[in-house]
C-alpha cells in the first residue's frame, strides 16, 4: 500500500509507517542471530567464531547495498512527494541497473580476494578454513542482496512498509528452517549456515523484484520511460556514495576492531561474535527508525512542506528512546541469558567476554538512538557531507581507545572504546541538524 507522508501529523503517520518496518528489521535480525545460534549450538564454538570472524567483511558488502537502498529511497521519495510518476519509474529502473552492475563487481572482487581479506583481520588459524568457506558462499549472494535492498528502499519511499515485512517473514522462517536442516540434521557445519542464508535471501529478492515491478506498472502507467536516466543516476549516487563511504568507514573500523579481538583467541572471538549480533540487532532497529525519518523528510521536501520536519524529528526521538529501553534492560540485566542463546555453559571465557561487551555498550543505546534519528533527517535532506563527517570521529576514537585500553584491561578495553566514539558522533550530528535550519511553523494545521 502506497502512503503519503506529507499530510497527517507525524505522531499518527510515522507510527503506522514505522511498525511494519520495525517488524521487518526484527525478523531480518532474528534470522541473522539464528545463524550464529545454530552454528554455536550444533556445530560448536569454533563454528560460531568462524561465522563471526567473517562478519565484519560481510558488513562491508552490506554497506554498498544499504547505500543504494538509501539513494533510491531518497530520490524516489522526493519524486513521489512532487507527484512525478514518470520520474519515479525512471528512478527505480536506473537504481536497479546501477545495483546490478555494482553487485557483479563486488562479487568478482570478493571471489578473488576472500582469503586475503580473512588474513588482513588476523583470523586465528583454527577457524580460518571455516571462515573462508562461509565468506565464499556468502559472496555469491551479493547480487540478491543488492536487489532486495533497492526493492526495500523503493517500497519505503512510496510509503509502503508492509510489503517488505511479508517477504521478510517468509525469508526469516525459511532461513531458520534451512539452518536447522543443513546444520543440525545434515551436519554441514559452517557451509550449511551460509547456504541457508543464500537460498532464503535469493528467494526473497526475486519475489520482491517481481512484486515491485508489477506495482510500479500500475502506479506509473504503461507509458514507456527510459530504463536509465543519467540525471537521476547522478542524484541517486549523490546520496548512495556518501552513504556507502560512511558505512564502509564504519565497516573498516569494525575490521580493525575484529583484528584486535582476534588477538585474544577464538574464545573471545566467539563471545564477541554473539554479542555483536545482539548489538547489531538493536542498532539496526534504531537505523530503521532513521530510515523512516529519511523517507518522511524527503517526501515533505518534495511537497514543499519543510515546516513538518521538526515535528517528525521529535516524534522519531520519542519512538527511538522507547525502543531503546527494552534492549538496555535485556542486554544489561540479562546479559548471561542473552549469551546463553549462542553458547553452552562450558564456554565460560566466551560467555564472560560477550557479557562484558553487552553491559558496557547497552546503556549508551539511549544516546546512539538520538544520533541515528538525526542521521535520518540529514540523509532525507540530502546533506550527505554532514552525514559522513559525523561518522569519522567515531571510527578513529573507537580504534584508538581500543588499542590503548587493551593494554590495561585486556579484551574488556575493546568494549570500553565504544561509548567514546558514540558521544562525539552524536554531538556532531546534533550540531549539523541545527545548521540545516529547520523551523517548525506552529500555525500549521495537520
Secondary structure, DSSP 8 states (H G I E B T S, - for coil): -----SSS-HHHHHHHHHHHHHHHHHHHHHHHHHHHHHIIIII-HHHHHHHHHHHHHHHHHHHHHHHHHHHHHHHHHHHHHTT-HHHHHHHHHHHHHHHHHHHHHHHHHHHHHHHHHHHHTT--HHHHHHHHHHHHHHHTTHHHHHHHHHHHHHHHHTT--HHHHHHHHHHHHHHHHHHIIIIIIS--THHHHHHHHHHHHHHHHHHHHHHHHHHHHHHH-S----S--HHHHHHHHHHHHHHHHHHHHHHHHHHHHHHHHHTT-HHHHHHHHHHHHHHHHHHHHHHHHHHHHHHHHHHHHHTT-GGGHHHHHHHHHHHHHHHHHHHHHHHHHSHHHHHTTTS-TT-HHHHHHHHHHHHHHGGGHHHHHHHHHHHHHHHHHT-HHHHHHHHHHHHHHHHHHHHHHHHHHTTHHHHHHHHHHHHHHHHHHHHHHHHHT----TT---
